[in-house]
């Protein structure tokens, strides 16, 4: 099972880098994004089997799944999946804070408090989306983007924790983590606060599935 986990994790990294690199909405982006999603499900599923506490693994599955589904479904659409996802992240959030508040003060307490805070934000966003009947436009893309990046960040954290003692002394062990966070916020700002989304719709065209689903409902 450990070998399976490592192979799946390797595919996650390769496909994740590809999805971040290739033109957003293009064929290569969609292909590598789909490979990333399914590989992450396998990696997180095996991690849940191997770990004493599967909370982090379940969290990764939640973030990747909600990011993937929001692109597959037409905008302003919700259903049973969204309700179940909200329930799942609410339970995950509760578990994170329980671990943080019942553990001895230290690094793990801080880490689970941060994880719980992000899970709480995700739960609030899910509830807001359900109340409003879905999400659309640039906010739909932003939901997809930050959740996929956060799922990738979880894989990066795991990679750093396992391999950092084997790195050169000249390479900061947290460098990949900082880079992933910077990339996530860079794209969030670009999607939400610039004309990127409008320009991307015109550049990609009506035949691209990334935006075609939203046009069907419009």
C-alpha positions in Angstrom: 0.0 0.0 0.0 2.9 2.4 0.7 4.4 1.8 -2.7 0.9 2.5 -4.2 0.7 5.7 -2.2 4.1 6.9 -3.4 3.3 6.2 -7.1 0.0 8.0 -6.8 1.7 10.9 -5.1 4.3 11.1 -7.8 1.6 11.3 -10.4 -0.1 14.0 -8.3 3.0 16.2 -8.4 3.7 15.7 -12.1 0.1 16.3 -13.2 -0.4 19.1 -10.7 2.6 21.0 -12.1 1.2 20.5 -15.6 -2.2 21.8 -14.7 -0.6 24.9 -13.1 1.6 25.4 -16.1 -0.6 24.8 -19.1 -3.0 27.5 -20.4 -6.1 27.5 -18.2 -9.1 26.0 -19.9 -7.1 24.5 -22.7 -7.0 20.8 -23.5 -3.7 20.1 -21.8 -4.9 21.8 -18.7 -8.1 19.8 -18.6 -6.3 16.5 -19.2 -3.6 17.1 -16.5 -6.2 18.4 -14.2 -8.3 15.3 -14.5 -5.2 13.1 -14.0 -4.3 15.2 -10.9 -7.8 14.8 -9.5 -8.0 11.0 -9.8 -4.4 10.5 -8.7 -5.1 12.6 -5.6 -8.1 10.5 -4.8 -5.9 7.4 -4.9 -3.1 9.1 -3.0 -5.5 10.4 -0.3 -7.4 7.2 -0.1 -4.3 5.2 0.5 -3.1 7.8 3.0 -6.4 7.4 4.9 -5.7 3.6 5.1 -2.1 4.1 6.2 -2.6 7.0 8.7 -3.7 6.6 12.3 -6.0 9.6 11.8 -7.5 10.0 8.3 -8.8 13.6 8.8 -6.1 15.2 6.6 -6.7 12.6 3.9 -10.4 13.1 3.9 -9.9 16.9 3.8 -7.8 16.5 0.6 -10.5 14.4 -1.0 -13.1 17.0 -0.1 -11.2 20.0 -1.5 -10.2 18.2 -4.7 -13.8 16.9 -5.2 -15.5 20.2 -4.7 -13.0 21.9 -7.0 -13.6 19.3 -9.7 -17.4 19.1 -9.5 -17.9 22.9 -9.7 -16.4 22.9 -13.1 -18.3 19.9 -14.4 -21.7 21.3 -13.4 -23.3 24.3 -15.0 -23.0 27.5 -13.0 -25.8 28.4 -10.5 -26.4 24.8 -9.9 -26.5 22.9 -6.6 -27.7 19.4 -5.6 -27.2 16.6 -3.1 -23.4 16.7 -3.6 -23.1 20.2 -2.3 -25.1 19.4 0.7 -23.0 16.3 1.5 -19.8 18.3 0.9 -20.9 20.9 3.4 -21.7 18.3 6.0 -18.3 16.6 5.3 -16.2 19.8 5.7 -18.2 20.7 8.8 -17.3 17.4 10.4 -13.6 17.8 9.3 -13.5 21.3 10.7 -14.9 20.1 14.0 -12.3 17.3 14.1 -9.4 19.6 13.4 -10.3 22.0 16.2 -10.9 19.1 18.6 -7.4 17.8 17.9 -6.0 21.3 18.2 -7.7 22.1 21.5 -7.1 18.7 23.2 -3.4 18.4 22.2 -0.3 19.6 24.0 0.7 23.1 22.8 3.2 22.9 20.0 3.7 22.7 16.2 0.9 20.1 15.7 -1.6 22.3 17.7 -0.7 25.3 15.4 -1.0 23.2 12.3 -4.4 21.8 13.1 -5.7 25.2 14.2 -4.7 26.5 10.7 -6.2 23.5 9.0 -9.4 24.0 11.0 -9.5 27.7 10.1 -9.3 26.9 6.4 -11.9 24.2 6.8 -14.2 26.7 8.6 -13.8 29.2 5.7 -14.6 26.4 3.2 -17.7 25.4 5.1 -18.9 29.1 5.2 -18.4 29.4 1.5 -20.3 26.1 0.9 -23.2 27.3 3.0 -23.2 30.7 1.2 -23.2 28.9 -2.2 -26.1 26.6 -1.1 -28.2 29.6 0.2 -27.6 31.5 -3.1 -28.3 28.5 -5.3 -24.9 28.1 -6.7 -21.9 30.1 -8.0 -21.1 31.6 -11.3 -18.6 33.6 -13.4 -15.2 34.3 -12.0 -16.2 33.2 -8.5 -16.9 29.7 -10.0 -13.4 29.6 -11.4 -12.0 30.9 -8.2 -13.7 28.2 -6.2 -12.2 25.6 -8.5 -8.8 27.2 -8.4 -8.2 27.7 -4.7 -9.5 24.3 -3.7 -7.4 22.5 -6.3 -4.3 24.5 -5.1 -5.1 23.8 -1.5 -5.4 20.1 -2.2 -2.0 20.3 -4.0 -0.6 22.2 -1.0 -1.6 19.2 1.2 0.5 16.9 -1.1 3.4 19.4 -0.9 3.2 19.5 2.9 3.4 15.7 3.0 6.3 15.6 0.5 8.3 18.2 2.5 7.7 16.4 5.8 9.0 13.2 4.4 11.9 14.4 2.3 13.2 17.7 3.8 16.0 16.0 5.8 17.5 14.8 2.5 17.7 18.2 0.9 20.7 20.3 0.4 21.4 22.7 3.3 21.2 25.6 0.8 17.5 24.9 0.0 15.0 26.1 2.6 12.8 23.1 3.5 9.6 25.3 3.4 10.3 26.7 0.0 7.9 24.5 -1.9 5.2 25.3 0.6 5.7 29.1 0.2 5.7 28.8 -3.6 2.5 26.8 -3.6 0.8 29.5 -1.3 2.1 32.3 -3.6 0.8 30.5 -6.7 -2.6 30.0 -5.1 -3.0 33.7 -4.1 -1.6 34.9 -7.4 -4.3 33.1 -9.4 -7.0 34.1 -6.9 -6.1 37.8 -7.4 -5.8 37.4 -11.1 -9.2 35.7 -11.5 -11.2 37.9 -9.1 -9.6 41.3 -9.4 -8.4 41.5 -13.1 -10.0 41.0 -16.5 -8.5 37.6 -16.8 -11.8 35.7 -16.7 -13.4 37.8 -19.4 -10.3 37.7 -21.6 -10.0 33.9 -21.1 -13.6 33.4 -22.3 -12.8 35.2 -25.5 -9.5 33.6 -26.1 -10.7 30.0 -25.4 -13.8 30.3 -27.4 -17.3 28.8 -27.1 -16.2 25.3 -27.8 -14.1 24.9 -24.7 -15.8 22.8 -22.0 -14.4 25.0 -19.1 -16.9 27.7 -20.0 -19.4 25.9 -22.3 -21.3 24.5 -19.3 -22.1 27.9 -17.9 -23.3 29.1 -21.3 -25.8 26.3 -21.6 -27.6 27.5 -18.6 -27.4 31.2 -19.5 
